[in-house]
Amino acid sequence: QTRFSLHSSCLGVEHLSRNLKMGLTKDVVSHDAMRCIEVVGNDEHHIMDPARLDQCEGFVLLTTHKTAVGLAVETGHGVLITRIGQGEHGRAIFSAPVPLETTRVGVGLSLGWEKLYTVMLLRSKWAVNKVAKGLVVDGGDSEVPGYLRGDIDTAASKTHRSIKLGTPLDNELVDCPPGGNTAEVYAATKGFMVADISFSGGKMSPSADLMKMFYGEGVTPEDIISGKVTEPPAEFKEVYRFLRALGSVLHEAPTAPAAAQ
């Protein structure tokens, strides 16, 4: 009954999510994706080593806003990017971004507001496919997406935890490699949350509206994560410039020793 009511509440706040999406553009989504990398992966906060982006099967960059006065509502957007090949010197070849949307509702003792930047590292192709199909999430507020509190403007903002994608009753787990349904979540927040103890539920899934905005008609998330569509929107050039530079630093060919004179 609790699960049903939480999912019903999510449907009841979809109009809020729709209103927020109306202001989204490719520039906004790409800027927020780069901001996630900058906030969670910069040297000052030491939340996540950016090299981890090159070492996983895929990753999610999420930007969300949460407000709570008893009922907590969290909505936002992000992108899924996955490894689709390997280039020279072992450098990862990344897919174009799959735009995501997320809505989450919590019932309990919650008061305040905050903005959250989250990086989720996926360990397997199974996990990438799971996100690309959409996830329903339930549990306490400390579970999916696994946010902990911290001010992104201070060095104290450190969040790192592992979460499980799917449930023990998920038939798709049969095809999952050992440990492949575990994702690592790194996050930082900015805001003022007095209390947040709640049972929550929601979803994270590809956004049909943003997919159409990014790629036009007829392109599916599967087309992108399979590499069928490879060209990211031009607005994401900064994100992919960073990823290419990261790969170059990590996978440079060793310099040959100088010949003896």
SULMO-V64105 format. One record per residue. RES is the residue in one letter. SS is DSSP state (alpha for helix, beta for strand, coil for the rest). Layout:
res:ss
RES:SS
RES:SS
//
This chain:
res:ss
Q:coil
T:alpha
R:alpha
F:alpha
S:alpha
L:alpha
H:alpha
S:alpha
S:alpha
C:alpha
L:alpha
G:alpha
V:coil
E:alpha
H:alpha
L:alpha
S:alpha
R:alpha
N:alpha
L:alpha
K:alpha
M:coil
G:coil
L:coil
T:coil
K:alpha
D:alpha
V:alpha
V:alpha
S:alpha
H:alpha
D:alpha
A:alpha
M:alpha
R:alpha
C:alpha
I:alpha
E:alpha
V:alpha
V:alpha
G:alpha
N:coil
D:coil
E:coil
H:coil
H:coil
I:coil
M:coil
D:coil
P:alpha
A:alpha
R:alpha
L:alpha
D:alpha
Q:coil
C:coil
E:coil
G:beta
F:beta
V:beta
L:beta
L:beta
T:beta
T:beta
H:beta
K:beta
T:beta
A:beta
V:beta
G:beta
L:beta
A:beta
V:beta
E:beta
T:beta
G:beta
H:beta
G:beta
V:beta
L:beta
I:beta
T:beta
R:beta
I:beta
G:beta
Q:beta
G:coil
E:alpha
H:alpha
G:alpha
R:coil
A:beta
I:beta
F:beta
S:coil
A:coil
P:coil
V:beta
P:beta
L:beta
E:beta
T:beta
T:beta
R:beta
V:beta
G:beta
V:beta
G:beta
L:beta
S:beta
L:beta
G:beta
W:beta
E:beta
K:beta
L:beta
Y:beta
T:beta
V:beta
M:beta
L:beta
L:beta
R:coil
S:coil
K:alpha
W:alpha
A:alpha
V:alpha
N:alpha
K:alpha
V:alpha
A:alpha
K:alpha
G:coil
L:beta
V:beta
V:beta
D:beta
G:beta
G:beta
D:coil
S:coil
E:coil
V:coil
P:coil
G:coil
Y:coil
L:coil
R:coil
G:coil
D:beta
I:coil
D:coil
T:coil
A:coil
A:coil
S:coil
K:coil
T:coil
H:beta
R:beta
S:beta
I:beta
K:beta
L:coil
G:coil
T:coil
P:coil
L:coil
D:coil
N:alpha
E:alpha
L:alpha
V:alpha
D:alpha
C:coil
P:coil
P:coil
G:coil
G:coil
N:coil
T:beta
A:beta
E:beta
V:beta
Y:beta
A:beta
A:beta
T:beta
K:beta
G:beta
F:beta
M:beta
V:beta
A:beta
D:beta
I:beta
S:beta
F:beta
S:beta
G:beta
G:beta
K:beta
M:beta
S:beta
P:beta
S:coil
A:alpha
D:alpha
L:alpha
M:alpha
K:alpha
M:alpha
F:alpha
Y:alpha
G:coil
E:coil
G:coil
V:coil
T:coil
P:alpha
E:alpha
D:alpha
I:alpha
I:alpha
S:coil
G:coil
K:coil
V:coil
T:coil
E:coil
P:coil
P:coil
A:alpha
E:alpha
F:alpha
K:alpha
E:alpha
V:alpha
Y:alpha
R:alpha
F:alpha
L:alpha
R:alpha
A:alpha
L:alpha
G:alpha
S:alpha
V:alpha
L:alpha
H:coil
E:coil
A:coil
P:coil
T:coil
A:coil
P:coil
A:coil
A:coil
A:coil
Q:coil
//
